[in-house]
Amino acid sequence: MNKGDSMKKKLGIIWNVIQVVIIIFVILVTIFVLCKNKYGYTEIANYNFSYTDKNELLVIKKSNSIKEKDNIYYYDVYKNKYVIRNAKVTKIENSKYYISESTSIEKNKIIGNSDKTIPVLGKILSFLESKIGFILFVIIPLVIIFIYQVFKFISTVKEERKEIEDNKPEKKDDIEVL
């Protein structure tokens, strides 16, 4: 094997690794886009994801053990749209969680009481979930990989056919002259 073949093999391995990374990235973004709950927020397993005003990703872990004085996250309606808010539970009475004397939150609207914020990731994921972000970072990379694989398949088939043609024994005439 000469240097050209060695370099070609290394580049092939690098390209295969890049393809795998792109496909994993695409799967993760697609899961994030498709796993919306009835309120319009991403929900995966026991976690709910939202974006803060500071472009952070807010990760809220679901919890069923909420006590008085816990800081909770819940769904609220603002301008005919669901938003995530947080407040401190002042009292719990008849399966209602009060955040003030007159304001209660139904149990099915409560998300959880533990959170974590990841800086900048909110802005990135928000862009990836947009139409232009999804096209640029999901659809186009997949099309490029698909086209590359089709060309690779076609060239492999051509090489195999050429190899078969080259290894075919020459056809002899059936008539033998005496």
C-alpha positions as CSV (number, residue, x, y, z in Angstrom):
1,M,0.0,0.0,0.0
2,N,1.5,3.4,-1.0
3,K,1.1,6.7,0.7
4,G,-1.8,7.8,-1.5
5,D,-3.8,4.7,-0.5
6,S,-3.0,5.2,3.2
7,M,-4.1,8.8,3.0
8,K,-7.3,7.9,1.2
9,K,-8.1,5.3,3.8
10,K,-7.5,7.8,6.7
11,L,-9.7,10.4,5.0
12,G,-12.4,7.7,4.5
13,I,-12.3,6.8,8.2
14,I,-12.5,10.5,9.2
15,W,-15.4,11.1,6.8
16,N,-17.2,8.0,8.3
17,V,-16.7,9.4,11.8
18,I,-18.1,12.8,10.7
19,Q,-21.1,11.1,9.2
20,V,-21.8,9.3,12.4
21,V,-21.5,12.5,14.5
22,I,-23.8,14.3,12.1
23,I,-26.4,11.6,12.3
24,I,-26.3,11.5,16.1
25,F,-26.6,15.3,16.2
26,V,-29.6,15.2,13.7
27,I,-31.3,12.5,15.8
28,L,-30.9,14.5,19.0
29,V,-32.2,17.7,17.4
30,T,-35.1,15.9,15.8
31,I,-36.1,14.3,19.2
32,F,-35.9,17.7,20.8
33,V,-38.2,19.2,18.1
34,L,-40.7,16.3,18.1
35,C,-41.1,15.6,21.8
36,K,-43.5,18.5,22.6
37,N,-46.1,18.0,25.2
38,K,-49.7,19.3,25.1
39,Y,-48.5,22.7,26.3
40,G,-45.9,23.1,23.5
41,Y,-42.8,22.5,25.5
42,T,-40.1,19.8,25.0
43,E,-40.6,16.9,27.4
44,I,-38.3,13.9,27.5
45,A,-38.6,11.3,30.2
46,N,-38.8,13.1,33.5
47,Y,-37.5,16.4,32.2
48,N,-39.1,19.5,30.7
49,F,-37.1,21.9,28.7
50,S,-37.7,25.6,28.1
51,Y,-35.7,28.8,27.3
52,T,-35.2,31.7,29.6
53,D,-35.1,35.4,28.6
54,K,-31.4,35.2,29.0
55,N,-31.0,32.6,26.2
56,E,-30.4,29.8,28.7
57,L,-31.8,26.4,28.5
58,L,-34.0,25.7,31.6
59,V,-34.2,22.0,32.5
60,I,-36.9,21.2,35.0
61,K,-37.1,17.8,36.6
62,K,-40.6,16.5,37.3
63,S,-41.5,16.0,40.9
64,N,-44.5,14.5,42.7
65,S,-43.3,15.3,46.1
66,I,-44.0,19.0,46.5
67,K,-44.2,20.6,49.9
68,E,-45.1,24.0,51.3
69,K,-42.3,26.6,50.7
70,D,-41.0,24.6,47.7
71,N,-40.2,26.7,44.6
72,I,-42.3,25.2,41.8
73,Y,-42.5,25.5,38.0
74,Y,-45.9,25.4,36.5
75,Y,-47.8,26.1,33.2
76,D,-49.8,29.3,33.1
77,V,-51.7,31.1,30.3
78,Y,-50.4,34.4,29.1
79,K,-51.9,36.1,26.0
80,N,-53.6,32.8,24.9
81,K,-50.4,30.9,25.1
82,Y,-48.9,28.6,27.7
83,V,-45.9,29.9,29.5
84,I,-43.8,28.4,32.3
85,R,-43.7,30.4,35.5
86,N,-42.2,29.7,38.9
87,A,-43.4,30.6,42.4
88,K,-43.2,29.5,46.0
89,V,-45.9,27.2,47.4
90,T,-47.5,28.9,50.4
91,K,-50.0,26.2,51.3
92,I,-51.4,22.9,50.0
93,E,-55.1,22.2,50.4
94,N,-57.4,19.7,48.6
95,S,-54.8,18.8,45.9
96,K,-54.4,22.5,45.1
97,Y,-51.1,24.3,45.5
98,Y,-51.5,27.9,46.6
99,I,-48.8,30.4,45.6
100,S,-50.7,33.3,47.2
101,E,-53.9,33.6,49.4
102,S,-56.2,33.6,46.3
103,T,-54.1,32.0,43.6
104,S,-53.9,28.2,43.3
105,I,-52.3,25.9,40.8
106,E,-53.9,22.6,39.8
107,K,-51.7,19.6,40.2
108,N,-51.7,18.7,36.5
109,K,-50.2,22.1,35.6
110,I,-47.2,21.7,37.9
111,I,-44.0,20.6,36.2
112,G,-41.6,20.2,39.1
113,N,-39.5,21.8,41.7
114,S,-35.9,21.3,40.7
115,D,-34.2,23.1,37.9
116,K,-30.9,23.7,36.1
117,T,-30.0,26.4,33.6
118,I,-27.4,25.9,30.9
119,P,-26.1,29.2,29.4
120,V,-26.3,29.9,25.7
121,L,-27.7,26.5,24.9
122,G,-31.2,27.9,24.9
123,K,-30.5,30.3,22.0
124,I,-28.8,27.5,20.0
125,L,-31.6,25.0,20.5
126,S,-34.2,27.7,19.8
127,F,-32.5,28.4,16.5
128,L,-32.2,24.7,15.6
129,E,-36.0,24.3,16.3
130,S,-36.8,27.1,13.9
131,K,-37.6,26.3,10.2
132,I,-34.3,27.8,8.9
133,G,-32.2,26.2,11.6
134,F,-33.8,22.8,11.0
135,I,-33.3,23.0,7.3
136,L,-29.6,24.2,7.6
137,F,-28.5,21.8,10.3
138,V,-30.7,18.8,9.9
139,I,-32.1,18.5,6.3
140,I,-29.1,19.7,4.3
141,P,-26.5,17.6,6.2
142,L,-28.7,14.5,5.7
143,V,-29.1,15.2,2.0
144,I,-25.4,15.6,1.6
145,I,-24.7,12.3,3.4
146,F,-27.4,10.6,1.3
147,I,-26.0,11.9,-2.0
148,Y,-22.5,10.9,-1.0
149,Q,-23.7,7.4,-0.1
150,V,-25.6,7.0,-3.4
151,F,-22.4,8.0,-5.4
152,K,-20.3,5.7,-3.3
153,F,-22.8,2.8,-3.9
154,I,-22.8,3.5,-7.7
155,S,-19.0,3.7,-7.9
156,T,-18.7,0.4,-5.9
157,V,-21.2,-1.3,-8.3
158,K,-19.2,0.0,-11.3
159,E,-15.9,-1.3,-9.8
160,E,-17.5,-4.7,-9.1
161,R,-18.8,-5.0,-12.7
162,K,-15.4,-4.0,-14.1
163,E,-13.7,-6.6,-11.9
164,I,-16.2,-9.3,-13.0
165,E,-15.6,-8.3,-16.7
166,D,-11.8,-8.4,-16.2
167,N,-11.9,-11.9,-14.6
168,K,-14.3,-13.4,-17.1
169,P,-12.6,-16.1,-19.2
170,E,-12.6,-15.5,-22.9
171,K,-15.4,-17.1,-24.8
172,K,-14.2,-19.9,-27.1
173,D,-16.0,-20.9,-30.3
174,D,-18.0,-24.1,-29.9
175,I,-16.9,-25.3,-33.3
176,E,-13.6,-27.1,-33.5
177,V,-11.9,-27.2,-36.8
178,L,-10.2,-30.5,-37.7
